[in-house]
Amino acid sequence: MSQTDFYEEGYHNRFDAGLWKRVIRFIKPYRVYVAFLAAVMIMVGVIEAIFPLMSLYAIDNFVIPGNISGFPQFMVTYFLTVVIFALNIWLLISIAGKIDMWVCYDIRRAGFQRLQELSFSYFDRTPVGWLMARMTSDTGRLADVLAWGIVDIIWGSTLMVAISGIMLYLNWKLALIVLSTVPFLVVISGKFQVLILRSYRDVRKTNSKITGSFNEGICGAKTTKTLTREKGNLTEFSELTDRMFRSSFLAAVQSAIYLPFVLIISMIGSGLALWFGGNGVIAGSITYGTLVAFISYAMRFFEPVQELARIFTELQNAQASAERIFAMIETKPEIEDSPDILKPASLSKIPMNRASSRNGNGTGYHKRQLGDREIKIAHPEKMVGKIEFRDVTFAYKKGEEVLHRFNLIVSPGETIALVGETGSGKSTIVNLACRFYEPTSGKVTIDGYDYKKLSLHWLQSNLGVVLQTPHLFSGTVRDNIRYGKLQASDLEVIQAAKSVHAHDFIMEMEDGYKSEVGEDGNLLSTGQKQLISFARAILAAPRLFIMDEATSSVDTETEQLIQKAINRVLAGRTSFIIAHRLSTIRQADRILVIDKGKVIEQGAHQELIRRKGRYYRLYTNQFKNESTLNI
């Protein structure tokens, strides 16, 4: 799916009750607060409905008769009612504000947690801007509607019901005349619903693209300046902002047309109340106080109607956000633990062979907590390191196979180097070995077990990866190395750094291991970042080690430091090295030359050089400009 197709993905055009039921689950943890908020809002609506009745009482009992007896007591009651009303307003703002913040936090946490669980393939096809928009603006908008929407809906509904009841009590005929305008509102709301929702979806879609453009502009600032692409990028960004303006303007126009319709209908209702009520006063069937109260009620009745109409518009906007948020939150990881590996706690435990356990080759149970019960996962307690590909076929996109019936056996502790042209399938082999992706057909086994039946956590805890482009997190050098093993002591961190020859340059920094690395390690050189990344991977003491073009972007001095560390660090570990600089793999136990997903040559360095095949040509071509060729 292209990014354009992704942004254009369709959704329902009408109010989706099922979606809102799923959204409401974020409110459930705070149902006590919501219930209290609802009670406060009902109180606010009832008190607001009482004010015209108090005016009616004052006009008919004090103003018209000119009777001042009891008026001071009435004003005290009126003032106390206003104070109670104000206190309830303060309560609702405080409670709704807290619910807003809590719900926003929960939605963002759920979204971030899901992103940590999703497979690599999800990020391959999902634009970063789309994800950023979901986690920021859409989440905030949805939380606002959930919190303040409750306030407006309960307040509006309570006030409408109270006013309708009071009007029917005061004069049911006049009340029915005013209420006869309500069906027109229902029809108009239905007509505008689809239009407004469609417009806000386009706004959300364009906002995602703008967020993505921001992200690329910031992350790619150096590339932009190097290629003098500032004007081109600005033009592309301007096109997005122009589209955002048009979409937002259209949505605003539709809302601007919709709300005046509501206002016109409310004025018609008030006018009807004045006309027929005035005639009633002239005929003597209605008191002046009743007429004043009725006109006040007629206007107040349409005030919550207008507010509910506004909330309706906000709901359309929020639904467009909710659809995309839940598209992310409810996405299932393509790679996760199979139920087959889980064993009930009541089952007897297969005893581990004690002798083989001492040798590190025994079979036991990896334990985890699942809820309140312990589960046992049937796989080796410790990885030995035998990796086998059995007739593995894999395609990133349907119909475009990268590997076809690929077979490979890697012995425990063996170092395998993968070389070949770009796109030959080297990284795919490594990604499958790490279970970042799973075979389309065939199987990958670890120590004789199909790795689909092994715990993902177990596999990943035995895995160390050093990538071509190292990523460091904001924080100190020590924190970034410790990221490979969070419970590691300072001594272990230092030992890991020393093992990859990173200790010396770290100690030359102003604060040593406490030095800040900056965002994405921007305070360090590429070589320094790579050495810290190497130390981080080593700290976890992995049984399976991956180096994916780890030296291709570093300077010669750093490459030499890494090369010194490789032979010592990789000893006894099953390792895959993808190499661009072939000088770094001469000591590999076996070198595989990959072409179009197939192994066309394999052997040790000297053996392949003697054959003078593809590897020999790659090696000699890489060093053809050197005066001597060390083979």
C-alpha positions as CSV (number, residue, x, y, z in Angstrom):
1,M,0.0,0.0,0.0
2,S,1.4,3.4,-1.0
3,Q,1.4,6.2,1.5
4,T,-1.2,8.0,-0.6
5,D,-3.4,5.0,-0.5
6,F,-2.9,4.8,3.2
7,Y,-4.0,8.4,3.8
8,E,-7.0,7.9,1.5
9,E,-8.2,4.8,3.3
10,G,-12.0,5.0,3.6
11,Y,-14.2,5.1,6.7
12,H,-17.9,5.2,7.5
13,N,-19.7,8.3,6.4
14,R,-22.3,8.3,9.2
15,F,-22.3,8.3,12.9
16,D,-20.7,5.1,14.1
17,A,-22.3,3.9,17.3
18,G,-20.1,0.8,17.5
19,L,-16.9,3.0,17.3
20,W,-18.1,5.2,20.2
21,K,-18.9,2.1,22.3
22,R,-15.2,1.2,21.9
23,V,-14.1,4.8,22.7
24,I,-16.2,4.9,25.9
25,R,-14.1,2.2,27.4
26,F,-11.5,4.9,28.2
27,I,-14.1,6.6,30.4
28,K,-14.9,3.5,32.4
29,P,-12.0,3.7,34.8
30,Y,-13.3,7.1,35.9
31,R,-17.0,6.2,36.0
32,V,-17.3,7.4,39.6
33,Y,-16.0,10.8,38.6
34,V,-18.3,10.7,35.5
35,A,-21.3,9.8,37.7
36,F,-20.5,12.7,40.0
37,L,-20.0,15.0,37.0
38,A,-23.4,13.9,35.6
39,A,-25.1,14.6,39.0
40,V,-23.5,18.1,39.0
41,M,-24.6,18.7,35.4
42,I,-28.2,17.6,36.2
43,M,-28.1,20.1,39.2
44,V,-26.8,22.8,36.9
45,G,-29.5,22.1,34.3
46,V,-32.3,22.0,36.9
47,I,-31.2,25.3,38.6
48,E,-30.9,27.0,35.2
49,A,-34.5,25.9,34.4
50,I,-35.7,27.4,37.7
51,F,-34.6,31.0,37.1
52,P,-37.5,31.9,34.7
53,L,-39.9,30.4,37.2
54,M,-38.5,32.7,39.8
55,S,-38.9,35.6,37.4
56,L,-42.5,34.5,36.9
57,Y,-43.1,34.4,40.6
58,A,-41.6,37.8,41.1
59,I,-43.6,39.5,38.3
60,D,-46.9,38.0,39.3
61,N,-46.5,38.4,43.1
62,F,-44.4,41.5,43.5
63,V,-44.0,43.6,40.4
64,I,-47.6,43.6,38.9
65,P,-49.4,43.9,42.3
66,G,-46.9,46.4,43.6
67,N,-46.5,44.3,46.7
68,I,-43.1,44.4,48.4
69,S,-44.0,42.1,51.3
70,G,-41.8,39.1,51.2
71,F,-39.6,40.5,48.4
72,P,-36.4,40.7,50.5
73,Q,-36.8,37.0,51.5
74,F,-37.3,36.2,47.8
75,M,-34.1,38.0,46.8
76,V,-32.1,36.1,49.5
77,T,-33.4,32.8,48.1
78,Y,-32.5,34.0,44.6
79,F,-29.0,35.0,45.7
80,L,-28.5,31.6,47.4
81,T,-29.6,29.9,44.2
82,V,-27.1,31.8,42.2
83,V,-24.3,30.9,44.7
84,I,-25.3,27.2,44.4
85,F,-25.3,27.5,40.7
86,A,-21.8,29.0,40.6
87,L,-20.4,26.3,42.9
88,N,-21.7,23.6,40.7
89,I,-20.2,25.3,37.6
90,W,-16.8,25.4,39.5
91,L,-17.2,21.7,40.3
92,L,-18.0,20.6,36.7
93,I,-15.1,22.6,35.3
94,S,-12.7,21.0,37.8
95,I,-14.0,17.4,37.3
96,A,-14.3,17.6,33.5
97,G,-10.7,19.0,33.3
98,K,-9.3,16.1,35.3
99,I,-11.2,13.6,33.2
100,D,-9.9,15.3,30.0
101,M,-6.3,14.9,31.2
102,W,-6.7,11.4,32.4
103,V,-8.4,10.1,29.3
104,C,-5.8,11.9,27.0
105,Y,-3.0,10.2,29.0
106,D,-4.7,6.8,28.8
107,I,-5.3,7.0,25.0
108,R,-1.7,8.1,24.4
109,R,-0.4,5.4,26.6
110,A,-2.5,2.7,24.9
111,G,-1.3,4.0,21.5
112,F,2.4,4.1,22.6
113,Q,2.1,0.6,24.1
114,R,0.6,-0.7,20.9
115,L,3.4,0.8,18.8
116,Q,5.9,-1.0,21.0
117,E,4.2,-4.3,20.3
118,L,3.6,-4.0,16.5
119,S,5.8,-5.8,14.1
120,F,8.4,-4.3,11.7
121,S,6.1,-4.7,8.7
122,Y,3.6,-2.3,10.3
123,F,6.2,0.5,10.3
124,D,7.2,-0.4,6.8
125,R,3.8,0.6,5.4
126,T,2.7,3.3,7.9
127,P,3.8,6.9,7.4
128,V,5.5,8.5,10.4
129,G,3.3,11.6,10.0
130,W,0.2,9.5,10.3
131,L,1.4,8.0,13.6
132,M,2.5,11.4,15.0
133,A,-0.9,13.0,14.2
134,R,-2.7,10.1,15.9
135,M,-0.6,10.4,19.1
136,T,-0.8,14.2,19.3
137,S,-3.7,16.3,17.8
138,D,-6.2,13.5,17.3
139,T,-5.7,12.1,20.9
140,G,-6.2,15.5,22.4
141,R,-9.3,16.3,20.4
142,L,-10.9,12.9,21.3
143,A,-10.2,13.4,25.0
144,D,-11.7,16.9,24.9
145,V,-14.9,15.6,23.3
146,L,-15.1,12.7,25.8
147,A,-14.8,15.0,28.8
148,W,-16.5,18.2,27.8
149,G,-18.9,16.4,25.5
150,I,-20.4,14.6,28.6
151,V,-20.8,18.0,30.2
152,D,-22.6,19.6,27.2
153,I,-24.8,16.5,26.5
154,I,-26.0,16.0,30.0
155,W,-26.4,19.8,30.6
156,G,-28.2,20.3,27.3
157,S,-30.4,17.2,27.7
158,T,-31.4,18.0,31.3
159,L,-32.2,21.6,30.5
160,M,-34.3,20.6,27.4
161,V,-36.3,18.0,29.4
162,A,-36.8,20.4,32.4
163,I,-37.8,23.3,30.1
164,S,-40.2,21.1,28.1
165,G,-41.8,19.8,31.3
166,I,-42.2,23.3,32.8
167,M,-43.6,24.7,29.5
168,L,-46.1,21.9,29.3
169,Y,-47.1,22.5,32.9
170,L,-47.5,26.3,32.4
171,N,-49.5,26.1,29.1
172,W,-49.4,22.8,27.2
173,K,-50.9,24.3,24.0
174,L,-48.3,27.1,23.8
175,A,-45.6,24.5,24.6
176,L,-46.6,22.3,21.7
177,I,-46.5,25.3,19.4
178,V,-42.9,26.0,20.4
179,L,-41.8,22.3,20.4
180,S,-43.3,21.9,16.9
181,T,-40.1,23.4,15.5
182,V,-37.9,20.5,16.8
183,P,-38.5,18.1,13.9
184,F,-37.1,20.6,11.5
185,L,-33.9,20.6,13.5
186,V,-33.7,16.8,13.3
187,V,-34.0,16.9,9.5
188,I,-31.4,19.6,9.1
189,S,-28.9,17.8,11.4
190,G,-29.3,14.7,9.4
191,K,-28.5,16.5,6.1
192,F,-25.4,18.2,7.5
193,Q,-24.0,15.2,9.3
194,V,-22.4,13.5,6.3
195,L,-21.1,16.7,4.8
196,I,-19.4,17.9,8.0
197,L,-17.9,14.5,8.8
198,R,-16.5,14.1,5.3
199,S,-14.9,17.6,5.5
200,Y,-13.3,16.9,8.9
201,R,-11.9,13.6,7.7
202,D,-10.1,15.5,4.9
203,V,-8.8,17.9,7.5
204,R,-7.4,15.0,9.6
205,K,-5.9,13.3,6.6
206,T,-4.1,16.5,5.5
207,N,-3.0,17.2,9.0
208,S,-1.3,13.8,9.1
209,K,0.6,14.7,5.9
210,I,1.6,18.0,7.3
211,T,2.9,16.3,10.5
212,G,4.9,13.9,8.4
213,S,6.3,16.8,6.4
214,F,7.4,18.5,9.6
215,N,9.1,15.3,10.7
216,E,11.0,14.8,7.5
217,G,11.9,18.5,7.4
218,I,13.4,18.4,10.9
219,C,15.1,15.0,10.6
220,G,16.4,15.7,7.1
221,A,17.5,19.3,7.7
222,K,21.2,18.5,6.8
223,T,20.2,16.7,3.6
224,T,17.9,19.5,2.6
225,K,20.7,22.1,3.0
226,T,23.3,19.9,1.3
227,L,21.1,19.4,-1.8
228,T,19.7,23.0,-1.6
229,R,16.2,21.7,-1.5
230,E,14.8,24.5,0.8
231,K,12.6,26.1,-1.9
232,G,11.4,22.8,-3.2
233,N,10.4,21.6,0.2
234,L,8.7,24.9,1.0
235,T,6.7,24.5,-2.2
236,E,5.6,21.0,-1.3
237,F,4.7,22.1,2.2
238,S,2.8,25.1,0.9
239,E,0.7,22.8,-1.2
240,L,-0.2,20.8,1.9
241,T,-1.0,23.9,4.0
242,D,-3.1,25.2,1.1
243,R,-5.1,22.0,1.0
244,M,-5.4,22.1,4.8
245,F,-6.8,25.7,4.5
246,R,-9.3,24.7,1.9
247,S,-10.5,21.6,3.9
248,S,-10.7,23.6,7.1
249,F,-12.5,26.5,5.4
250,L,-15.0,24.1,3.8
251,A,-15.7,22.5,7.2
252,A,-16.0,25.9,8.9
253,V,-18.4,27.1,6.1
254,Q,-20.6,24.0,6.5
255,S,-20.7,24.5,10.3
256,A,-21.4,28.2,9.8
257,I,-24.4,27.4,7.6
258,Y,-25.6,24.7,10.0
259,L,-25.6,26.7,13.2
260,P,-27.5,29.8,11.8
261,F,-30.3,27.4,10.7
262,V,-30.6,26.3,14.3
263,L,-30.6,30.0,15.4
264,I,-33.3,30.9,12.9
265,I,-35.5,28.0,14.0
266,S,-35.0,29.0,17.7
267,M,-36.1,32.6,16.8
268,I,-39.2,31.3,15.1
269,G,-40.0,29.3,18.2
270,S,-39.6,32.4,20.4
271,G,-41.6,34.5,17.9
272,L,-44.5,31.9,18.0
273,A,-44.4,32.0,21.8
274,L,-44.6,35.8,21.8
275,W,-47.4,35.9,19.2
276,F,-49.7,33.3,20.8
277,G,-48.7,34.2,24.3
278,G,-49.3,37.9,23.7
279,N,-52.8,37.1,22.4
280,G,-53.3,35.0,25.6
281,V,-52.3,37.9,27.8
282,I,-54.7,40.2,25.9
283,A,-57.5,37.6,26.3
284,G,-56.7,37.3,30.0
285,S,-55.9,33.6,29.8
286,I,-52.2,34.0,30.5
287,T,-50.5,36.2,33.1
288,Y,-47.7,38.7,32.3
289,G,-45.3,36.6,34.4
290,T,-46.2,33.4,32.5
291,L,-45.6,35.2,29.1
292,V,-42.2,36.5,30.2
293,A,-41.3,33.1,31.6
294,F,-42.5,31.4,28.4
295,I,-40.5,33.6,26.1
296,S,-37.5,33.1,28.3
297,Y,-38.0,29.4,28.2
298,A,-38.5,29.4,24.5
299,M,-35.1,31.1,24.0
300,R,-33.4,29.0,26.6
301,F,-34.8,25.8,25.1
302,F,-33.0,26.5,21.9
303,E,-29.8,27.4,23.7
304,P,-29.0,23.8,24.6
305,V,-30.3,22.8,21.2
306,Q,-27.6,25.0,19.7
307,E,-25.0,23.7,22.1
308,L,-26.0,20.1,21.2
309,A,-25.7,21.0,17.6
310,R,-22.2,22.3,18.2
311,I,-21.4,19.1,20.1
312,F,-22.7,17.2,17.1
313,T,-20.3,19.0,14.9
314,E,-17.4,18.3,17.3
315,L,-18.5,14.6,17.4
316,Q,-18.1,14.4,13.7
317,N,-14.6,15.9,14.0
318,A,-13.8,13.6,16.9
319,Q,-15.1,10.5,15.1
320,A,-12.7,11.2,12.3
321,S,-9.9,11.2,14.9
322,A,-11.3,8.2,16.8
323,E,-11.4,6.1,13.6
324,R,-7.7,6.6,13.0
325,I,-6.7,6.3,16.6
326,F,-8.4,2.9,16.9
327,A,-7.1,1.8,13.5
328,M,-3.7,2.0,15.3
329,I,-4.6,0.8,18.8
330,E,-6.6,-2.2,17.5
331,T,-4.0,-3.3,15.0
332,K,-2.9,-6.8,15.9
333,P,0.9,-7.6,15.8
334,E,1.7,-9.8,12.9
335,I,4.3,-11.6,15.0
336,E,3.4,-12.6,18.5
337,D,3.6,-15.6,20.9
338,S,1.6,-18.5,19.7
339,P,-0.9,-20.1,22.2
340,D,0.8,-23.4,21.5
341,I,3.8,-22.4,23.6
342,L,1.7,-21.7,26.7
343,K,1.3,-24.5,29.2
344,P,-1.3,-24.5,32.1
345,A,0.4,-24.0,35.4
346,S,-1.2,-27.3,36.6
347,L,0.7,-29.4,34.1
348,S,3.7,-31.3,35.5
349,K,7.0,-29.7,34.7
350,I,9.4,-31.7,32.6
351,P,12.6,-31.9,34.7
352,M,15.7,-30.3,33.3
353,N,18.7,-32.6,32.9
354,R,21.0,-31.4,35.6
355,A,24.2,-32.4,33.8
356,S,23.2,-30.7,30.6
357,S,22.0,-27.7,32.5
358,R,25.4,-27.2,34.0
359,N,26.7,-27.2,30.4
360,G,24.1,-24.7,29.4
361,N,22.5,-27.1,26.9
362,G,19.6,-28.4,29.0
363,T,15.9,-28.0,28.2
364,G,13.8,-26.3,30.8
365,Y,11.0,-23.8,31.1
366,H,11.2,-20.1,30.7
367,K,8.8,-18.6,33.2
368,R,6.7,-15.5,33.0
369,Q,3.7,-14.0,34.9
370,L,0.4,-13.8,33.0
371,G,-2.1,-12.0,35.2
372,D,-2.2,-13.8,38.5
373,R,-0.9,-17.2,37.3
374,E,2.5,-18.4,36.3
375,I,2.8,-19.9,32.8
376,K,5.5,-22.2,31.5
377,I,6.8,-21.9,28.0
378,A,8.3,-25.0,26.5
379,H,11.6,-24.0,25.0
380,P,15.3,-24.2,25.9
381,E,16.2,-22.3,29.1
382,K,19.3,-21.1,27.3
383,M,20.0,-20.6,23.6
384,V,22.7,-22.8,22.2
385,G,22.8,-21.0,18.9
386,K,22.0,-23.5,16.1
387,I,20.0,-21.7,13.4
388,E,18.4,-23.5,10.5
389,F,16.4,-22.2,7.5
390,R,14.3,-25.0,6.0
391,D,12.8,-24.3,2.6
392,V,12.1,-20.7,3.6
393,T,10.2,-18.5,1.1
394,F,9.6,-14.8,2.0
395,A,8.1,-11.8,0.3
396,Y,7.6,-8.3,1.7
397,K,4.9,-7.7,-0.8
398,K,2.6,-10.4,-2.2
399,G,4.0,-11.8,-5.4
400,E,7.5,-10.3,-5.0
401,E,9.6,-13.1,-3.4
402,V,12.9,-12.1,-1.9
403,L,13.8,-15.7,-0.9
404,H,12.5,-18.9,-2.5
405,R,13.0,-22.3,-0.8
406,F,16.1,-21.0,1.0
407,N,18.1,-23.4,3.1
408,L,20.9,-22.7,5.6
409,I,22.3,-24.4,8.7
410,V,24.4,-22.3,11.1
411,S,26.3,-24.2,13.8
412,P,26.4,-22.9,17.4
413,G,29.0,-20.2,17.8
414,E,29.6,-19.9,14.1
415,T,30.2,-16.5,12.5
416,I,28.5,-16.1,9.2
417,A,29.3,-13.2,6.9
418,L,26.8,-12.2,4.2
419,V,27.9,-10.3,1.1
420,G,26.3,-9.4,-2.1
421,E,24.8,-6.6,-4.1
422,T,22.2,-4.3,-2.7
423,G,18.8,-6.0,-2.7
424,S,20.2,-9.5,-2.9
425,G,18.4,-10.6,0.3
426,K,21.2,-10.3,3.0
427,S,19.1,-8.2,5.4
428,T,16.1,-10.3,4.8
429,I,18.0,-13.4,5.9
430,V,19.0,-11.6,9.1
431,N,15.6,-10.2,9.7
432,L,14.1,-13.7,9.5
433,A,16.7,-15.1,11.8
434,C,15.8,-12.5,14.4
435,R,12.1,-13.1,13.8
436,F,11.5,-9.4,12.9
437,Y,9.6,-11.0,10.1
438,E,8.3,-14.6,9.6
439,P,8.6,-16.8,6.6
440,T,5.8,-16.8,4.0
441,S,6.4,-20.6,3.9
442,G,8.9,-23.0,5.3
443,K,10.3,-22.6,8.8
444,V,13.2,-21.2,10.8
445,T,14.4,-23.3,13.8
446,I,16.5,-22.4,16.8
447,D,18.2,-25.3,18.5
448,G,15.9,-27.6,16.7
449,Y,12.7,-25.8,17.7
450,D,10.4,-24.0,15.2
451,Y,10.9,-20.5,16.5
452,K,7.1,-19.7,16.1
453,K,6.7,-22.0,19.1
454,L,9.3,-20.2,21.2
455,S,8.7,-17.1,23.3
456,L,9.4,-13.8,21.5
457,H,10.8,-12.4,24.8
458,W,13.2,-15.3,25.1
459,L,14.5,-14.9,21.6
460,Q,14.9,-11.1,21.8
461,S,16.6,-11.4,25.2
462,N,19.2,-13.6,23.5
463,L,19.6,-11.2,20.6
464,G,22.2,-8.4,20.1
465,V,21.9,-6.1,17.1
466,V,24.3,-3.4,15.8
467,L,22.8,-1.5,12.8
468,Q,24.4,0.6,10.1
469,T,22.8,3.7,11.4
470,P,23.0,3.6,15.2
471,H,20.2,5.1,17.3
472,L,20.8,6.7,20.7
473,F,18.2,8.0,23.0
474,S,18.3,11.3,24.8
475,G,20.2,10.9,28.0
476,T,23.7,10.0,29.2
477,V,26.3,7.7,27.7
478,R,25.7,5.4,30.7
479,D,22.0,5.3,30.2
480,N,22.3,4.5,26.5
481,I,24.7,1.6,27.2
482,R,22.6,0.3,30.1
483,Y,19.6,0.3,27.7
484,G,20.8,-3.2,26.7
485,K,20.4,-4.4,30.3
486,L,18.5,-2.1,32.5
487,Q,19.6,-3.7,35.8
488,A,23.3,-3.6,34.9
489,S,25.7,-2.1,37.4
490,D,28.1,0.8,36.6
491,L,30.9,-1.7,36.5
492,E,29.2,-3.9,33.9
493,V,28.6,-0.8,31.8
494,I,32.2,0.2,31.9
495,Q,33.3,-3.4,31.1
496,A,31.0,-3.5,28.1
497,A,32.5,-0.2,26.9
498,K,36.0,-1.4,27.4
499,S,35.3,-4.6,25.5
500,V,34.5,-2.6,22.3
501,H,37.3,0.1,22.9
502,A,34.8,2.8,23.7
503,H,36.0,3.5,27.3
504,D,38.9,5.8,26.3
505,F,36.9,8.3,24.3
506,I,34.1,8.2,26.9
507,M,36.5,9.2,29.6
508,E,37.8,12.0,27.5
509,M,34.4,13.6,27.5
510,E,33.7,16.3,30.0
511,D,31.4,14.2,32.3
512,G,32.6,10.8,31.3
513,Y,29.8,8.2,31.4
514,K,27.4,11.0,32.7
515,S,27.9,13.0,29.5
516,E,24.7,13.8,27.6
517,V,24.6,12.4,24.1
518,G,21.9,14.8,22.8
519,E,18.8,13.9,20.8
520,D,19.6,10.8,18.7
521,G,23.2,11.2,19.8
522,N,23.8,14.4,17.9
523,L,26.5,15.5,20.3
524,L,28.6,12.5,19.2
525,S,30.3,11.5,16.0
526,T,28.9,8.6,13.9
527,G,31.8,6.4,15.0
528,Q,31.3,7.2,18.7
529,K,27.6,6.5,18.4
530,Q,28.4,3.2,16.8
531,L,30.8,2.1,19.5
532,I,28.2,3.0,22.2
533,S,25.6,1.0,20.2
534,F,28.1,-1.9,20.1
535,A,28.7,-1.7,23.8
536,R,24.9,-1.7,24.4
537,A,24.5,-4.8,22.4
538,I,27.3,-6.6,24.2
539,L,26.1,-5.7,27.7
540,A,23.0,-7.9,27.2
541,A,25.4,-10.9,26.7
542,P,23.4,-12.1,23.6
543,R,23.8,-15.7,22.2
544,L,22.8,-14.5,18.7
545,F,24.7,-11.4,17.5
546,I,23.9,-9.4,14.4
547,M,26.0,-6.7,12.7
548,D,24.2,-5.1,9.8
549,E,26.7,-2.9,7.8
550,A,27.9,-1.8,11.2
551,T,31.2,-0.4,9.9
552,S,30.1,1.1,6.6
553,S,29.4,4.6,7.9
554,V,32.3,4.9,10.4
555,D,35.8,6.3,9.9
556,T,38.9,4.1,9.5
557,E,40.0,4.5,13.1
558,T,36.6,3.4,14.4
559,E,36.5,0.5,12.0
560,Q,39.8,-0.7,13.3
561,L,38.5,-0.4,16.9
562,I,35.4,-2.4,16.0
563,Q,37.5,-5.0,14.1
564,K,39.7,-5.5,17.2
565,A,36.6,-6.1,19.3
566,I,34.8,-8.4,16.9
567,N,37.0,-11.5,17.2
568,R,36.9,-11.4,21.0
569,V,33.3,-10.3,21.4
570,L,31.8,-12.8,18.9
571,A,33.7,-15.8,20.2
572,G,31.3,-18.5,21.3
573,R,28.3,-16.6,19.9
574,T,26.3,-17.4,16.8
575,S,26.8,-14.3,14.6
576,F,25.6,-12.8,11.3
577,I,27.7,-10.1,9.8
578,I,26.4,-8.1,6.8
579,A,29.4,-6.4,5.3
580,H,30.0,-3.7,2.8
581,R,33.7,-3.4,3.7
582,L,34.9,-6.9,3.0
583,S,38.1,-6.3,5.0
584,T,36.0,-6.7,8.1
585,I,34.9,-10.3,7.4
586,R,38.1,-12.1,6.6
587,Q,38.0,-13.8,10.0
588,A,34.5,-15.1,9.6
589,D,34.0,-18.9,9.8
590,R,31.9,-18.9,6.7
591,I,31.2,-16.3,4.0
592,L,28.0,-16.5,2.0
593,V,27.7,-14.7,-1.3
594,I,24.0,-13.9,-1.8
595,D,22.5,-13.2,-5.2
596,K,18.7,-12.8,-5.8
597,G,18.0,-14.7,-2.5
598,K,20.3,-17.6,-3.2
599,V,23.7,-18.7,-1.9
600,I,25.9,-18.8,-5.0
601,E,29.2,-19.2,-3.1
602,Q,30.2,-20.1,0.4
603,G,33.4,-20.8,2.3
604,A,36.2,-19.2,4.3
605,H,37.9,-16.1,3.0
606,Q,41.1,-17.8,1.7
607,E,39.1,-20.6,0.2
608,L,36.8,-18.2,-1.8
609,I,39.8,-16.2,-2.9
610,R,41.5,-19.3,-4.3
611,R,38.3,-20.1,-6.3
612,K,38.4,-16.7,-8.0
613,G,34.6,-16.6,-8.3
614,R,32.1,-13.9,-7.4
615,Y,33.6,-13.2,-4.0
616,Y,37.1,-12.8,-5.4
617,R,35.8,-10.3,-8.0
618,L,33.9,-8.3,-5.3
619,Y,37.0,-8.3,-3.0
620,T,39.5,-7.3,-5.7
621,N,37.2,-4.6,-7.1
622,Q,36.9,-3.1,-3.7
623,F,40.6,-2.8,-3.3
624,K,41.6,-2.2,-6.9
625,N,42.8,1.3,-6.1
626,E,45.1,0.1,-3.3
627,S,48.8,-0.4,-4.2
628,T,48.7,-3.8,-2.5
629,L,46.0,-6.4,-1.9
630,N,46.1,-8.2,1.3
631,I,44.3,-11.5,0.7
